[in-house]
Amino acid sequence: MTSSSSPSQETKRLAHAYPEGLRADALMEEDVAWSYEIDGERDGEQFDRSERAALRRVAGLSTELEDVTEVEYRQLRLERVVLVGVWTTGTAQDADNSLAELAALAETAGALVLDGVIQRRDKPDAATYIGSGKAQELRDIVLETGADTVICDGELSPGQLIQLEDVVKVKVIDRTALILDIFAQHAKSREGKAQVALAQMQYMLPRLRGWGQSLSRQMGGGRGGLATRGPGETKIETDRRRIREKMAKMRREIAEMKTGREIKRQERRRNKVPSVAIAGYTNAGKSSLLNRLTGAGVLVENALFATLDPTVRRAETPSGRLYTLADTVGFVRHLPHHLVEAFRSTMEEVGDSDLILHVVDGSHPAPEEQLAAVREVIRDVGATDVPEIVVINKADAADPLVLQRLLRVEKRSIAVSARTGQGLDELLALIDNDLPRPSVEIEALVPYTHGKLVARAHTEGEVISEEHTAEGTLLKVRVHEELAADLAPYAAVSAA
């Protein structure tokens, strides 16, 4: 027999575990208002900040129908929500953390979280996700709180969505739809918007529903008379066919944009420029770290999935070696497979890099879960062979015991703070040491008439020593084979 607990009891227990409620700050660092005087030097120009805050919803003006099940093709607009989760495996703390993360996602999407309940079950109910009795209790909570949306902490089948909506009489969405909505809000580049649109259509295709006469049969083909009998094509089948056509077109567009990204990567490979990819859980501080290391000016906000579009910036190691630093889309536990497929071309930045900076939030309640979730996605994109440095960010706000535990478990790790700059010098030294080095060391006396070779040695190789003499520039450098061949006529000493 499946064991379960009363929603009211679970609500009290969760409220006790999180005194301030299941809100976004249960997972995020303390929210500090951004100001140019305090944060401008660290994060650069934040041009996207004013644009994102330029449109605000006015509460109390909604005219949505009371029976929202009549409106099928509606824009996903979260307002006052109740969260519901099913605890099947792990500890009670794991279930609490998962629901707290769902609350952070809901607030990022623009919702007001009113309540959250968890049911203990062996597995989700095949019909209503939480069972018929608990669905009625959930309906009571919705009426009591005045909520207009229920968000489930999992991916629901089309049948589960329909039957749960029929019971609670308000809009029901799942975790996947919520994440897709956040991505749709935050995508800015043409490629990012196309990837989000493709993921949304993949999610929507099996969940299309019609109403009234929209499901009536259309006439068959022909000009009338003969060959017009038969069921023909239903309206919903027509919609599905059109969506499949749009998805095929979107995939072609993404493939074309992927070609442009690949050309840029090939150019960097041709110039022998090493690449470093920043990967990690959402809101772990990847954009803050990129801004601190390169002054990129990428938007920094205390929200999940604040930045989606990948950013590549040029950087330099303490020894003067050039490399590229790429910020990638953040990950989350149970990342919808629609997004993994749609963003595969963007995530290839991780697979094609020479080094991964795996950023984890040291102040998070369960940083080990973050590490496991990100590594699962890294495996999906085939980047398991790329060297990895675990960067434990927010060290200034983390529990020292948690930092010690992570540093002990993760052998290649370092604790830093993008906010204060703590540990960044040591991180740069680690990057310099772990980046692939040119294979040929050569000493050459380059005439001043061939200054381009000296410039190439600085940009494409690693200059060990440089001395200007009467005959030319005496270089001792470590370079790749192509440049070594060009320097060979002037070589004094050569060693592989």
BAZARO-497868 format. One record per residue (C-alpha): x, y, z; residue in one letter. Coordinates in steps of 0.5 Angstrom, whole numbers, plus 500, padded with zeros to 3 digits. Each point is the difference from the previous one (the first is absolute). Last residue first. Layout:
// residues N
XYZa/...
//
This chain:
// residues 496
622536441a/507504500a/503505496s/506505501v/502506496a/494500495a/499505495y/499496494p/495496505a/495506502l/495498495d/501492501a/499502508a/493504498l/497494497e/503495505e/497504506h/504505504v/504500506r/504506500v/507503501k/501506496l/506504498l/498506496t/505502495g/507501498e/502506505a/496496506t/493501503h/499494505e/493496501e/499494505s/495495501i/495502495v/494496499e/497499493g/495503496e/499507501t/507501503h/504496495a/495503494r/503507502a/507497500v/499497493l/497506497k/506504502g/504497495h/504506498t/502500507y/504494499p/498494504v/505496504l/497494502a/499495506e/495495500i/495496504e/495496496v/494497503s/496506501p/496500507r/493497502p/497505505l/501497507d/505504503n/497507498d/493498502i/503498507l/504507500a/494503498l/496497506l/505501505e/500508498d/492499501l/500497507g/496506503q/498505495g/495503505t/493498496r/503495495a/502496506s/505494500v/501493502a/504496496i/499493498s/504494496r/500495506k/492500501e/499497506v/504504505r/499507497l/492498500l/501498508r/504506501q/495505497l/494497504v/504500506l/501508499p/493501498d/499504494a/499508500a/507502498d/502494496a/494502495k/503495495n/503493500i/504500494v/501492498v/505500494i/499495495e/504497494p/496498494v/499492499d/493500503t/497505495a/495496496g/494505500v/496495505d/506499504r/501507501i/492500502v/501495505e/506504503r/496506501v/495496504a/505496504a/504507502l/493503502q/498494504e/507501504e/499507501p/494499505a/498505504p/503505495h/505505503s/506497496g/496501493d/504496495v/504502494v/503494496h/505504496l/501495494i/507500496l/502499493d/493502497s/496496495d/496496504g/498506504v/499505494e/495494498e/495502505m/498506495t/499495494s/496495505r/496505503f/493497496a/502493502e/502502507v/494505501l/495494497h/503495505h/498505506p/505501505l/498496506h/505503505r/502507497v/505502495f/502507498g/502502493v/507501498t/505506501d/506499496a/507502501l/505501495t/508499500y/506504500l/506499503r/504506504g/503496506s/494502505p/495497495t/496505495e/493500498a/496501494r/492499501r/495495497v/493501503t/494495499p/493503500d/496497506l/501505506t/496501506a/498493500f/499500507l/500507503a/504504504n/502504494e/507501497v/499502492l/507499496v/505506501g/505496497a/506503505g/504494499t/501496506l/495504505r/495500494n/501493499l/499498507l/494504501s/497497494s/501493503k/498501507g/496494502a/494503498n/498494495t/505494501y/507500497g/504501493a/505505499i/504498493a/507501499v/503500493s/507500498p/502504494v/504497495k/499505494n/497494496r/496498506r/497507501r/498500493e/497493501q/496502505r/497507497k/498495494i/497495504e/495506503r/498502493g/499493498t/495499507k/496506497m/499496494e/498494504a/496504504i/496503494e/499493498r/497498506r/495505500m/498498493k/499493503a/496503506m/496504496k/498494496e/498496506r/496505503i/496501493r/499492500r/498501508r/495505498d/497496494t/499494505e/497504505i/495503495k/498493497t/502497494e/495497495g/495495503p/498497493g/496503494r/502505496t/503495495a/494501495l/496506501g/504506501g/507503498r/504494503g/503499507g/496498506g/495505504m/502502507q/499496506r/497503506s/506501506l/499508499s/493499501q/500501508g/507500503w/507498497g/506498504r/508499498l/504497505r/504495496p/503506496l/501505506m/506498502y/504499493q/497507499m/502503506q/507497499a/500503493l/498507502a/506500505v/505498495q/498505495a/500506506k/507498502g/502500492e/497507499r/503503506s/496502506k/497494504a/498502507h/492500500q/500493495a/505497505f/496502506i/494497496d/503493499l/502499507i/493501502l/498495495a/505495502t/498501507r/493498499d/493504498i/493500503v/495506499k/495500505v/494495501k/503496505v/497494498v/499501492d/507503500e/503493503l/497496495q/502504494i/508501503l/500493501q/497498494g/506504496p/505497504s/503504506l/507502500e/502501508g/499505505d/493502499c/498507499i/493502502v/497506497t/494505502d/502500508a/494503505g/504497506t/494496503e/497498493l/507498497v/501496507i/493497499d/502498493r/506497503l/496495505e/496498494q/506498496a/502497506k/494495500g/501499492s/507498500g/507505500i/501499493y/493500498t/499494495a/507496501a/501502507d/507502501p/505494503k/501497507d/496506503r/501505505r/497507499q/503507500i/496506501v/502508498g/496506501d/499507498l/506501495v/499507496l/502498493a/505504495g/503495496a/506501505t/495499506e/498493497a/507498499l/502502507a/494496503a/502494496l/507500503e/496500507a/496494498l/507496498s/503503506n/494497504d/500493497a/507500501d/499501507q/495495501a/505495498t/501496493g/495497496t/492501498t/498507503w/495503495v/500507500g/494506500v/501507499l/495505501v/500506495v/497508500r/502502493e/503496495l/499502492r/501494495l/497503494q/493497499r/498495494y/496496505e/495504503v/494497502e/504497506t/501507502v/493499504d/500507503e/502503494l/506505500e/499507500t/506502504s/500507503l/502499507g/508500500a/503505494v/505496497r/507504499r/503501493l/507504500a/503496506a/504495494r/502506496e/503504506s/504494502r/502498493d/505506500f/504497506q/507504498e/505496504g/499495505d/506501505r/501507499e/493502500g/498496506d/500505506i/500507496e/496497494y/494497505s/497493500w/495500506a/502494505v/497493500d/503496505e/502493496e/495496497m/497494502l/495501505a/500508498d/495497494a/495499505r/497494503l/498504507g/504504504e/501495506p/503495495y/500493504a/494503504h/496502494a/501493497l/498496506r/493505500k/499499493t/501492501e/495500505q/495504496s/501495494p/499494504s/505495499s/500494496s/502492500s/499496494t/497493502m/
//
